[in-house]
Amino acid sequence: MRKLVIGDIHGGYKGLIQVLTMANFDYDNDLLISLGDVTDGWSEVAEMVYCVTDELGRNRVEKKAKTLPKTASNPKAIELKLGDRIANIEHGGKIDMYAKEYSQFKGVLFLNSPKDAEAMWHHLEKNLLKLEEYTT
């Protein structure tokens, strides 16, 4: 596993994707470490934060039903949400909850995903398959 370290992204999503592409970043095997200054006042940042921020609801199911279509409207927000979901599964211990939600999550987001997100979907599914193997 390679460890790639980056800093001072300042909301430059396109630049980040270009750097990861040039480095042949492998979502399954590489680790990206951010040193900070991830966001700035760029309009892309505000839009992505809006798209992934949960809407109000009486419970998690209701919140996600309102939020996921908003996330699906922005391909960059889909990638952000995928990265968040992968990190939460790998480091947050919420894998059971995310496994139960996966069909809805993928059903809403997958069709609008950019081609760049294919490796992330594969990585997420690989993590969820590990859960199935572990629990059966």
C-alpha positions as CSV (number, residue, x, y, z in Angstrom):
1,M,0.0,0.0,0.0
2,R,1.3,3.4,-1.0
3,K,0.6,6.4,1.3
4,L,0.1,9.6,-0.6
5,V,0.2,12.9,1.3
6,I,-1.4,16.1,0.1
7,G,-2.1,19.5,1.5
8,D,-3.5,22.9,0.6
9,I,-6.2,21.5,-1.7
10,H,-8.3,24.6,-0.9
11,G,-11.4,23.2,-2.5
12,G,-9.7,22.6,-5.8
13,Y,-11.5,19.4,-6.6
14,K,-10.5,19.2,-10.3
15,G,-6.9,19.7,-9.3
16,L,-7.1,16.9,-6.7
17,I,-8.6,14.5,-9.2
18,Q,-5.9,15.4,-11.7
19,V,-3.1,14.7,-9.1
20,L,-4.7,11.4,-8.1
21,T,-5.0,10.4,-11.7
22,M,-1.4,11.3,-12.5
23,A,-0.3,9.3,-9.4
24,N,-2.3,6.3,-10.5
25,F,-4.1,6.4,-7.2
26,D,-5.6,3.0,-6.4
27,Y,-8.7,3.4,-4.3
28,D,-8.4,-0.3,-3.2
29,N,-4.8,-0.2,-2.0
30,D,-3.5,3.3,-1.6
31,L,-4.1,5.6,1.4
32,L,-4.6,9.4,0.9
33,I,-3.5,11.6,3.8
34,S,-4.6,15.2,3.9
35,L,-2.5,17.6,5.8
36,G,-5.2,20.2,6.0
37,D,-6.5,23.3,4.2
38,V,-9.0,21.1,2.3
39,T,-11.6,23.8,1.7
40,D,-11.7,27.4,0.8
41,G,-14.3,29.8,-0.4
42,W,-14.7,28.1,-3.8
43,S,-18.2,27.6,-5.0
44,E,-17.6,23.9,-5.6
45,V,-17.0,23.4,-1.9
46,A,-20.2,25.1,-0.8
47,E,-22.3,23.1,-3.4
48,M,-20.8,19.8,-2.3
49,V,-21.4,20.5,1.4
50,Y,-25.0,21.4,0.5
51,C,-25.4,18.2,-1.5
52,V,-24.2,15.9,1.3
53,T,-25.6,17.6,4.3
54,D,-28.6,15.6,5.7
55,E,-32.0,17.1,5.4
56,L,-34.3,17.2,8.4
57,G,-36.3,14.1,9.2
58,R,-37.9,12.2,12.1
59,N,-35.4,9.4,11.7
60,R,-32.3,8.3,9.7
61,V,-34.4,6.6,7.0
62,E,-36.5,9.7,6.4
63,K,-33.4,12.0,6.4
64,K,-31.6,9.7,3.8
65,A,-34.7,9.5,1.6
66,K,-34.6,13.3,1.4
67,T,-30.8,13.8,1.2
68,L,-29.7,11.1,-1.3
69,P,-31.5,12.5,-4.3
70,K,-29.9,15.9,-3.6
71,T,-26.5,14.1,-3.4
72,A,-27.2,12.3,-6.7
73,S,-27.7,15.7,-8.4
74,N,-24.0,16.4,-8.2
75,P,-21.5,13.8,-9.5
76,K,-18.7,15.3,-7.4
77,A,-20.9,15.1,-4.3
78,I,-21.4,11.4,-5.1
79,E,-17.7,10.8,-5.0
80,L,-17.4,12.8,-1.8
81,K,-20.2,10.7,-0.2
82,L,-18.6,7.5,-1.4
83,G,-15.3,8.5,0.2
84,D,-17.1,9.4,3.4
85,R,-18.9,6.0,3.5
86,I,-15.7,4.1,2.8
87,A,-13.9,5.9,5.6
88,N,-16.7,5.4,8.0
89,I,-16.9,1.7,7.3
90,E,-13.1,1.2,7.5
91,H,-12.5,3.4,10.5
92,G,-15.8,4.2,12.1
93,G,-17.3,0.8,13.0
94,K,-20.7,1.5,11.4
95,I,-20.5,-1.3,8.9
96,D,-23.7,-3.1,10.0
97,M,-25.8,0.1,9.5
98,Y,-24.2,0.9,6.2
99,A,-24.7,-2.7,4.9
100,K,-28.4,-2.4,5.7
101,E,-28.6,0.9,3.8
102,Y,-26.5,-0.2,0.8
103,S,-29.3,-1.1,-1.6
104,Q,-31.0,2.3,-1.2
105,F,-27.6,4.2,-1.2
106,K,-26.5,2.5,-4.4
107,G,-30.0,2.6,-6.0
108,V,-30.1,6.4,-5.7
109,L,-26.5,7.4,-6.4
110,F,-25.0,4.8,-8.8
111,L,-26.6,5.9,-12.1
112,N,-25.4,9.5,-11.7
113,S,-21.9,8.5,-10.6
114,P,-19.0,9.7,-12.7
115,K,-16.8,7.1,-14.4
116,D,-14.0,8.1,-11.9
117,A,-16.2,6.7,-9.1
118,E,-16.2,3.1,-10.4
119,A,-13.1,2.1,-8.3
120,M,-14.7,3.6,-5.2
121,W,-18.0,1.6,-5.7
122,H,-15.9,-1.5,-6.1
123,H,-13.9,-0.7,-2.9
124,L,-17.1,-0.1,-1.0
125,E,-18.7,-3.3,-2.2
126,K,-15.5,-5.2,-1.3
127,N,-15.7,-3.9,2.3
128,L,-19.3,-4.9,2.5
129,L,-18.5,-8.4,1.2
130,K,-16.0,-8.8,4.0
131,L,-18.8,-8.2,6.5
132,E,-20.9,-10.9,4.8
133,E,-18.0,-13.4,4.9
134,Y,-17.3,-12.5,8.5
135,T,-20.9,-12.8,9.8
136,T,-21.8,-16.0,7.9
